[in-house]
């Protein structure tokens, strides 16, 4: 099942809450930590932020992801999740990258747990490389920080 569309949504919406709960449970089972403490919904509601949901052709939610300001010209990718087997991950990431470009960002960064091998491999396949850690990730042996330069559609 591929994503039919990706659009902005409120992180407090029932579909967003269901997807975030699935992400929390998946991360808790994989790493022992849901990652929820690193996410503040208000940070993805501002003018330089976004929360997106991918849906199938019937409108069923398949995944979510968010952007928030990190540094000048740099957005942080947060709470990226695609339901297993949905095929929505690549479409969702492409939509988040397009949204970041539209908001004027030149680079996207993210942090994930090293133990989340599937996520690390996914981002590396999509052009993300090691990036300097920031904030609470500085000196963390548990986290890997990744980033990607965004090129304009005119490249």
ABEGO torsion letter per residue (X at the ends): XBBABBBBBBAABAAAAAAAAAAAAAAAAAAGBAGAAABBAAAAABAABBBBBBBBAAGBBABBBBBBBABBGBBBBBGBBBBBGAGAAAAAAAAAAAAAAAAGBABBBBBBBAABAAAAAAAAAAGBBBBBBBEAABGBAABBBBBBBBBBAAX
